[in-house]
């Protein structure tokens, strides 16, 4: 498990490096793409529920 959370910029760069879109990732994991974009942009705090789950999977937060 990673020691620190990633920044949104790091997550975006990783997607770009892999040539994968956030929409593709959201679809593969069963999430609404708009919700994933909102978590990544910070417009959803992602403290609990699906938002938190997405943030953890993206590496924005440590699992708690």
mmCIF file as gemmi writes it, N, C-alpha and C atoms, coordinates in Angstrom:
data_model
loop_
_atom_site.group_PDB
_atom_site.id
_atom_site.type_symbol
_atom_site.label_atom_id
_atom_site.label_alt_id
_atom_site.label_comp_id
_atom_site.label_asym_id
_atom_site.label_entity_id
_atom_site.label_seq_id
_atom_site.pdbx_PDB_ins_code
_atom_site.Cartn_x
_atom_site.Cartn_y
_atom_site.Cartn_z
_atom_site.occupancy
_atom_site.B_iso_or_equiv
_atom_site.pdbx_formal_charge
_atom_site.auth_seq_id
_atom_site.auth_asym_id
_atom_site.pdbx_PDB_model_num
ATOM 1 N N . UNK Axp A 1 ? 0.843 -1.174 0 1 0 ? 1 A 1
ATOM 2 C CA . UNK Axp A 1 ? 0 0 0 1 0 ? 1 A 1
ATOM 3 C C . UNK Axp A 1 ? 0.894 1.245 0 1 0 ? 1 A 1
ATOM 4 N N . UNK Axp A 2 ? 0.443 2.266 -0.681 1 0 ? 2 A 1
ATOM 5 C CA . UNK Axp A 2 ? 1.237 3.486 -0.765 1 0 ? 2 A 1
ATOM 6 C C . UNK Axp A 2 ? 1.233 4.254 0.547 1 0 ? 2 A 1
ATOM 7 N N . UNK Axp A 3 ? 2.316 4.964 0.807 1 0 ? 3 A 1
ATOM 8 C CA . UNK Axp A 3 ? 2.459 5.693 2.066 1 0 ? 3 A 1
ATOM 9 C C . UNK Axp A 3 ? 1.71 7.024 2.038 1 0 ? 3 A 1
ATOM 10 N N . UNK Axp A 4 ? 1.707 7.695 0.9 1 0 ? 4 A 1
ATOM 11 C CA . UNK Axp A 4 ? 1.043 8.991 0.8 1 0 ? 4 A 1
ATOM 12 C C . UNK Axp A 4 ? 0.043 8.982 -0.344 1 0 ? 4 A 1
ATOM 13 N N . UNK Axp A 5 ? -0.927 9.86 -0.238 1 0 ? 5 A 1
ATOM 14 C CA . UNK Axp A 5 ? -1.925 9.988 -1.288 1 0 ? 5 A 1
ATOM 15 C C . UNK Axp A 5 ? -1.337 10.77 -2.461 1 0 ? 5 A 1
ATOM 16 N N . UNK Axp A 6 ? -1.874 10.493 -3.636 1 0 ? 6 A 1
ATOM 17 C CA . UNK Axp A 6 ? -1.446 11.194 -4.849 1 0 ? 6 A 1
ATOM 18 C C . UNK Axp A 6 ? -2.236 12.493 -4.999 1 0 ? 6 A 1
ATOM 19 N N . UNK Axp A 7 ? -1.655 13.408 -5.733 1 0 ? 7 A 1
ATOM 20 C CA . UNK Axp A 7 ? -2.379 14.627 -6.066 1 0 ? 7 A 1
ATOM 21 C C . UNK Axp A 7 ? -3.227 14.352 -7.315 1 0 ? 7 A 1
ATOM 22 N N . UNK Axp A 8 ? -4.257 15.158 -7.532 1 0 ? 8 A 1
ATOM 23 C CA . UNK Axp A 8 ? -5.05 14.983 -8.755 1 0 ? 8 A 1
ATOM 24 C C . UNK Axp A 8 ? -4.184 15.091 -10.021 1 0 ? 8 A 1
ATOM 25 N N . UNK Axp A 9 ? -3.193 15.955 -9.978 1 0 ? 9 A 1
ATOM 26 C CA . UNK Axp A 9 ? -2.307 16.105 -11.133 1 0 ? 9 A 1
ATOM 27 C C . UNK Axp A 9 ? -1.52 14.824 -11.39 1 0 ? 9 A 1
ATOM 28 N N . UNK Axp A 10 ? -1.067 14.165 -10.333 1 0 ? 10 A 1
ATOM 29 C CA . UNK Axp A 10 ? -0.344 12.905 -10.483 1 0 ? 10 A 1
ATOM 30 C C . UNK Axp A 10 ? -1.245 11.828 -11.081 1 0 ? 10 A 1
ATOM 31 N N . UNK Axp A 11 ? -2.477 11.767 -10.615 1 0 ? 11 A 1
ATOM 32 C CA . UNK Axp A 11 ? -3.43 10.785 -11.137 1 0 ? 11 A 1
ATOM 33 C C . UNK Axp A 11 ? -3.674 11.036 -12.621 1 0 ? 11 A 1
ATOM 34 N N . UNK Axp A 12 ? -3.903 12.288 -12.979 1 0 ? 12 A 1
ATOM 35 C CA . UNK Axp A 12 ? -4.13 12.634 -14.385 1 0 ? 12 A 1
ATOM 36 C C . UNK Axp A 12 ? -2.921 12.267 -15.244 1 0 ? 12 A 1
ATOM 37 N N . UNK Axp A 13 ? -1.72 12.534 -14.735 1 0 ? 13 A 1
ATOM 38 C CA . UNK Axp A 13 ? -0.504 12.215 -15.478 1 0 ? 13 A 1
ATOM 39 C C . UNK Axp A 13 ? -0.353 10.709 -15.666 1 0 ? 13 A 1
ATOM 40 N N . UNK Axp A 14 ? -0.691 9.933 -14.649 1 0 ? 14 A 1
ATOM 41 C CA . UNK Axp A 14 ? -0.627 8.477 -14.769 1 0 ? 14 A 1
ATOM 42 C C . UNK Axp A 14 ? -1.582 7.972 -15.841 1 0 ? 14 A 1
ATOM 43 N N . UNK Axp A 15 ? -2.786 8.529 -15.884 1 0 ? 15 A 1
ATOM 44 C CA . UNK Axp A 15 ? -3.735 8.139 -16.928 1 0 ? 15 A 1
ATOM 45 C C . UNK Axp A 15 ? -3.184 8.496 -18.305 1 0 ? 15 A 1
ATOM 46 N N . UNK Axp A 16 ? -2.62 9.685 -18.422 1 0 ? 16 A 1
ATOM 47 C CA . UNK Axp A 16 ? -2.05 10.112 -19.701 1 0 ? 16 A 1
ATOM 48 C C . UNK Axp A 16 ? -0.895 9.204 -20.112 1 0 ? 16 A 1
ATOM 49 N N . UNK Axp A 17 ? -0.03 8.861 -19.185 1 0 ? 17 A 1
ATOM 50 C CA . UNK Axp A 17 ? 1.11 7.986 -19.471 1 0 ? 17 A 1
ATOM 51 C C . UNK Axp A 17 ? 0.659 6.608 -19.944 1 0 ? 17 A 1
ATOM 52 N N . UNK Axp A 18 ? -0.447 6.114 -19.377 1 0 ? 18 A 1
ATOM 53 C CA . UNK Axp A 18 ? -0.974 4.804 -19.771 1 0 ? 18 A 1
ATOM 54 C C . UNK Axp A 18 ? -1.814 4.874 -21.033 1 0 ? 18 A 1
ATOM 55 N N . UNK Axp A 19 ? -2.196 6.071 -21.441 1 0 ? 19 A 1
ATOM 56 C CA . UNK Axp A 19 ? -3.054 6.23 -22.608 1 0 ? 19 A 1
ATOM 57 C C . UNK Axp A 19 ? -4.493 5.816 -22.322 1 0 ? 19 A 1
ATOM 58 N N . UNK Axp A 20 ? -4.9 5.92 -21.067 1 0 ? 20 A 1
ATOM 59 C CA . UNK Axp A 20 ? -6.238 5.544 -20.642 1 0 ? 20 A 1
ATOM 60 C C . UNK Axp A 20 ? -7.018 6.804 -20.279 1 0 ? 20 A 1
ATOM 61 N N . UNK Axp A 21 ? -8.302 6.801 -20.571 1 0 ? 21 A 1
ATOM 62 C CA . UNK Axp A 21 ? -9.123 7.946 -20.199 1 0 ? 21 A 1
ATOM 63 C C . UNK Axp A 21 ? -9.834 7.674 -18.881 1 0 ? 21 A 1
ATOM 64 N N . UNK Axp A 22 ? -10.208 8.743 -18.211 1 0 ? 22 A 1
ATOM 65 C CA . UNK Axp A 22 ? -10.983 8.592 -16.987 1 0 ? 22 A 1
ATOM 66 C C . UNK Axp A 22 ? -12.341 7.967 -17.286 1 0 ? 22 A 1
ATOM 67 N N . UNK Axp A 23 ? -12.89 8.26 -18.432 1 0 ? 23 A 1
ATOM 68 C CA . UNK Axp A 23 ? -14.17 7.67 -18.823 1 0 ? 23 A 1
ATOM 69 C C . UNK Axp A 23 ? -14.047 6.157 -18.945 1 0 ? 23 A 1
ATOM 70 N N . UNK Axp A 24 ? -12.961 5.695 -19.562 1 0 ? 24 A 1
ATOM 71 C CA . UNK Axp A 24 ? -12.72 4.252 -19.685 1 0 ? 24 A 1
ATOM 72 C C . UNK Axp A 24 ? -12.58 3.614 -18.304 1 0 ? 24 A 1
ATOM 73 N N . UNK Axp A 25 ? -11.817 4.264 -17.442 1 0 ? 25 A 1
ATOM 74 C CA . UNK Axp A 25 ? -11.604 3.741 -16.09 1 0 ? 25 A 1
ATOM 75 C C . UNK Axp A 25 ? -12.924 3.672 -15.338 1 0 ? 25 A 1
ATOM 76 N N . UNK Axp A 26 ? -13.708 4.73 -15.425 1 0 ? 26 A 1
ATOM 77 C CA . UNK Axp A 26 ? -14.996 4.772 -14.733 1 0 ? 26 A 1
ATOM 78 C C . UNK Axp A 26 ? -15.902 3.647 -15.226 1 0 ? 26 A 1
ATOM 79 N N . UNK Axp A 27 ? -15.95 3.445 -16.511 1 0 ? 27 A 1
ATOM 80 C CA . UNK Axp A 27 ? -16.786 2.395 -17.085 1 0 ? 27 A 1
ATOM 81 C C . UNK Axp A 27 ? -16.328 1.015 -16.632 1 0 ? 27 A 1
ATOM 82 N N . UNK Axp A 28 ? -15.018 0.777 -16.631 1 0 ? 28 A 1
ATOM 83 C CA . UNK Axp A 28 ? -14.468 -0.513 -16.207 1 0 ? 28 A 1
ATOM 84 C C . UNK Axp A 28 ? -14.795 -0.825 -14.755 1 0 ? 28 A 1
ATOM 85 N N . UNK Axp A 29 ? -14.866 0.209 -13.926 1 0 ? 29 A 1
ATOM 86 C CA . UNK Axp A 29 ? -15.098 0.015 -12.503 1 0 ? 29 A 1
ATOM 87 C C . UNK Axp A 29 ? -16.558 0.229 -12.095 1 0 ? 29 A 1
ATOM 88 N N . UNK Axp A 30 ? -17.418 0.525 -13.07 1 0 ? 30 A 1
ATOM 89 C CA . UNK Axp A 30 ? -18.847 0.655 -12.804 1 0 ? 30 A 1
ATOM 90 C C . UNK Axp A 30 ? -19.271 1.968 -12.189 1 0 ? 30 A 1
ATOM 91 N N . UNK Axp A 31 ? -18.501 3.023 -12.424 1 0 ? 31 A 1
ATOM 92 C CA . UNK Axp A 31 ? -18.833 4.335 -11.876 1 0 ? 31 A 1
ATOM 93 C C . UNK Axp A 31 ? -19.296 5.268 -12.979 1 0 ? 31 A 1
ATOM 94 N N . UNK Axp A 32 ? -20.112 6.238 -12.601 1 0 ? 32 A 1
ATOM 95 C CA . UNK Axp A 32 ? -20.525 7.29 -13.522 1 0 ? 32 A 1
ATOM 96 C C . UNK Axp A 32 ? -19.315 8.185 -13.79 1 0 ? 32 A 1
ATOM 97 N N . UNK Axp A 33 ? -19.021 8.43 -15.05 1 0 ? 33 A 1
ATOM 98 C CA . UNK Axp A 33 ? -17.811 9.191 -15.39 1 0 ? 33 A 1
ATOM 99 C C . UNK Axp A 33 ? -17.833 10.603 -14.833 1 0 ? 33 A 1
ATOM 100 N N . UNK Axp A 34 ? -19.009 11.225 -14.818 1 0 ? 34 A 1
ATOM 101 C CA . UNK Axp A 34 ? -19.108 12.581 -14.275 1 0 ? 34 A 1
ATOM 102 C C . UNK Axp A 34 ? -18.777 12.602 -12.793 1 0 ? 34 A 1
ATOM 103 N N . UNK Axp A 35 ? -19.171 11.563 -12.086 1 0 ? 35 A 1
ATOM 104 C CA . UNK Axp A 35 ? -18.88 11.467 -10.661 1 0 ? 35 A 1
ATOM 105 C C . UNK Axp A 35 ? -17.374 11.331 -10.444 1 0 ? 35 A 1
ATOM 106 N N . UNK Axp A 36 ? -16.723 10.53 -11.286 1 0 ? 36 A 1
ATOM 107 C CA . UNK Axp A 36 ? -15.265 10.358 -11.189 1 0 ? 36 A 1
ATOM 108 C C . UNK Axp A 36 ? -14.566 11.686 -11.449 1 0 ? 36 A 1
ATOM 109 N N . UNK Axp A 37 ? -14.986 12.402 -12.467 1 0 ? 37 A 1
ATOM 110 C CA . UNK Axp A 37 ? -14.393 13.716 -12.764 1 0 ? 37 A 1
ATOM 111 C C . UNK Axp A 37 ? -14.594 14.685 -11.6 1 0 ? 37 A 1
ATOM 112 N N . UNK Axp A 38 ? -15.761 14.639 -10.966 1 0 ? 38 A 1
ATOM 113 C CA . UNK Axp A 38 ? -16.035 15.538 -9.84 1 0 ? 38 A 1
ATOM 114 C C . UNK Axp A 38 ? -15.171 15.192 -8.63 1 0 ? 38 A 1
ATOM 115 N N . UNK Axp A 39 ? -14.945 13.906 -8.391 1 0 ? 39 A 1
ATOM 116 C CA . UNK Axp A 39 ? -14.051 13.5 -7.29 1 0 ? 39 A 1
ATOM 117 C C . UNK Axp A 39 ? -12.643 13.995 -7.585 1 0 ? 39 A 1
ATOM 118 N N . UNK Axp A 40 ? -12.18 13.79 -8.808 1 0 ? 40 A 1
ATOM 119 C CA . UNK Axp A 40 ? -10.823 14.194 -9.178 1 0 ? 40 A 1
ATOM 120 C C . UNK Axp A 40 ? -10.645 15.706 -9.133 1 0 ? 40 A 1
ATOM 121 N N . UNK Axp A 41 ? -11.671 16.452 -9.481 1 0 ? 41 A 1
ATOM 122 C CA . UNK Axp A 41 ? -11.562 17.915 -9.472 1 0 ? 41 A 1
ATOM 123 C C . UNK Axp A 41 ? -11.708 18.499 -8.067 1 0 ? 41 A 1
ATOM 124 N N . UNK Axp A 42 ? -12.221 17.689 -7.147 1 0 ? 42 A 1
ATOM 125 C CA . UNK Axp A 42 ? -12.395 18.162 -5.783 1 0 ? 42 A 1
ATOM 126 C C . UNK Axp A 42 ? -13.755 18.772 -5.501 1 0 ? 42 A 1
ATOM 127 N N . UNK Axp A 43 ? -14.656 18.747 -6.475 1 0 ? 43 A 1
ATOM 128 C CA . UNK Axp A 43 ? -15.98 19.314 -6.224 1 0 ? 43 A 1
ATOM 129 C C . UNK Axp A 43 ? -16.836 18.39 -5.35 1 0 ? 43 A 1
ATOM 130 N N . UNK Axp A 44 ? -16.397 17.145 -5.213 1 0 ? 44 A 1
ATOM 131 C CA . UNK Axp A 44 ? -16.995 16.21 -4.258 1 0 ? 44 A 1
ATOM 132 C C . UNK Axp A 44 ? -15.908 15.892 -3.243 1 0 ? 44 A 1
ATOM 133 N N . UNK Axp A 45 ? -16.207 16.049 -1.967 1 0 ? 45 A 1
ATOM 134 C CA . UNK Axp A 45 ? -15.197 15.873 -0.919 1 0 ? 45 A 1
ATOM 135 C C . UNK Axp A 45 ? -14.727 14.442 -0.764 1 0 ? 45 A 1
ATOM 136 N N . UNK Axp A 46 ? -15.552 13.493 -1.115 1 0 ? 46 A 1
ATOM 137 C CA . UNK Axp A 46 ? -15.197 12.075 -1.064 1 0 ? 46 A 1
ATOM 138 C C . UNK Axp A 46 ? -14.825 11.615 0.342 1 0 ? 46 A 1
ATOM 139 N N . UNK Axp A 47 ? -15.629 12.007 1.299 1 0 ? 47 A 1
ATOM 140 C CA . UNK Axp A 47 ? -15.37 11.609 2.684 1 0 ? 47 A 1
ATOM 141 C C . UNK Axp A 47 ? -15.942 10.244 3.008 1 0 ? 47 A 1
ATOM 142 N N . UNK Axp A 48 ? -16.998 9.85 2.299 1 0 ? 48 A 1
ATOM 143 C CA . UNK Axp A 48 ? -17.604 8.55 2.546 1 0 ? 48 A 1
ATOM 144 C C . UNK Axp A 48 ? -18.347 8.101 1.299 1 0 ? 48 A 1
ATOM 145 N N . UNK Axp A 49 ? -18.796 6.882 1.317 1 0 ? 49 A 1
ATOM 146 C CA . UNK Axp A 49 ? -19.609 6.355 0.226 1 0 ? 49 A 1
ATOM 147 C C . UNK Axp A 49 ? -18.827 6.149 -1.063 1 0 ? 49 A 1
ATOM 148 N N . UNK Axp A 50 ? -19.547 6.273 -2.155 1 0 ? 50 A 1
ATOM 149 C CA . UNK Axp A 50 ? -18.975 6.014 -3.476 1 0 ? 50 A 1
ATOM 150 C C . UNK Axp A 50 ? -17.844 6.99 -3.792 1 0 ? 50 A 1
ATOM 151 N N . UNK Axp A 51 ? -18.004 8.241 -3.413 1 0 ? 51 A 1
ATOM 152 C CA . UNK Axp A 51 ? -16.941 9.223 -3.66 1 0 ? 51 A 1
ATOM 153 C C . UNK Axp A 51 ? -15.644 8.83 -2.988 1 0 ? 51 A 1
ATOM 154 N N . UNK Axp A 52 ? -15.736 8.379 -1.751 1 0 ? 52 A 1
ATOM 155 C CA . UNK Axp A 52 ? -14.542 7.94 -1.02 1 0 ? 52 A 1
ATOM 156 C C . UNK Axp A 52 ? -13.944 6.704 -1.68 1 0 ? 52 A 1
ATOM 157 N N . UNK Axp A 53 ? -14.797 5.788 -2.083 1 0 ? 53 A 1
ATOM 158 C CA . UNK Axp A 53 ? -14.343 4.564 -2.76 1 0 ? 53 A 1
ATOM 159 C C . UNK Axp A 53 ? -13.564 4.909 -4.034 1 0 ? 53 A 1
ATOM 160 N N . UNK Axp A 54 ? -14.08 5.834 -4.819 1 0 ? 54 A 1
ATOM 161 C CA . UNK Axp A 54 ? -13.412 6.263 -6.05 1 0 ? 54 A 1
ATOM 162 C C . UNK Axp A 54 ? -12.074 6.9 -5.719 1 0 ? 54 A 1
ATOM 163 N N . UNK Axp A 55 ? -12.054 7.795 -4.739 1 0 ? 55 A 1
ATOM 164 C CA . UNK Axp A 55 ? -10.817 8.475 -4.358 1 0 ? 55 A 1
ATOM 165 C C . UNK Axp A 55 ? -9.75 7.478 -3.919 1 0 ? 55 A 1
ATOM 166 N N . UNK Axp A 56 ? -10.145 6.46 -3.183 1 0 ? 56 A 1
ATOM 167 C CA . UNK Axp A 56 ? -9.191 5.441 -2.741 1 0 ? 56 A 1
ATOM 168 C C . UNK Axp A 56 ? -8.663 4.659 -3.942 1 0 ? 56 A 1
ATOM 169 N N . UNK Axp A 57 ? -9.548 4.25 -4.844 1 0 ? 57 A 1
ATOM 170 C CA . UNK Axp A 57 ? -9.117 3.484 -6.018 1 0 ? 57 A 1
ATOM 171 C C . UNK Axp A 57 ? -8.202 4.298 -6.931 1 0 ? 57 A 1
ATOM 172 N N . UNK Axp A 58 ? -8.436 5.607 -6.998 1 0 ? 58 A 1
ATOM 173 C CA . UNK Axp A 58 ? -7.583 6.461 -7.818 1 0 ? 58 A 1
ATOM 174 C C . UNK Axp A 58 ? -6.26 6.778 -7.123 1 0 ? 58 A 1
ATOM 175 N N . UNK Axp A 59 ? -6.202 6.534 -5.819 1 0 ? 59 A 1
ATOM 176 C CA . UNK Axp A 59 ? -4.993 6.826 -5.056 1 0 ? 59 A 1
ATOM 177 C C . UNK Axp A 59 ? -4.974 8.216 -4.455 1 0 ? 59 A 1
ATOM 178 N N . UNK Axp A 60 ? -6.118 8.902 -4.476 1 0 ? 60 A 1
ATOM 179 C CA . UNK Axp A 60 ? -6.2 10.242 -3.924 1 0 ? 60 A 1
ATOM 180 C C . UNK Axp A 60 ? -6.262 10.224 -2.401 1 0 ? 60 A 1
ATOM 181 N N . UNK Axp A 61 ? -6.719 9.102 -1.851 1 0 ? 61 A 1
ATOM 182 C CA . UNK Axp A 61 ? -6.839 8.942 -0.407 1 0 ? 61 A 1
ATOM 183 C C . UNK Axp A 61 ? -6.36 7.559 -0.024 1 0 ? 61 A 1
ATOM 184 N N . UNK Axp A 62 ? -5.888 7.449 1.198 1 0 ? 62 A 1
ATOM 185 C CA . UNK Axp A 62 ? -5.536 6.141 1.726 1 0 ? 62 A 1
ATOM 186 C C . UNK Axp A 62 ? -6.817 5.471 2.205 1 0 ? 62 A 1
ATOM 187 N N . UNK Axp A 63 ? -6.867 4.165 2.1 1 0 ? 63 A 1
ATOM 188 C CA . UNK Axp A 63 ? -8.015 3.428 2.615 1 0 ? 63 A 1
ATOM 189 C C . UNK Axp A 63 ? -8.069 3.576 4.121 1 0 ? 63 A 1
ATOM 190 N N . UNK Axp A 64 ? -9.258 3.79 4.631 1 0 ? 64 A 1
ATOM 191 C CA . UNK Axp A 64 ? -9.354 3.946 6.089 1 0 ? 64 A 1
ATOM 192 C C . UNK Axp A 64 ? -10.317 2.946 6.668 1 0 ? 64 A 1
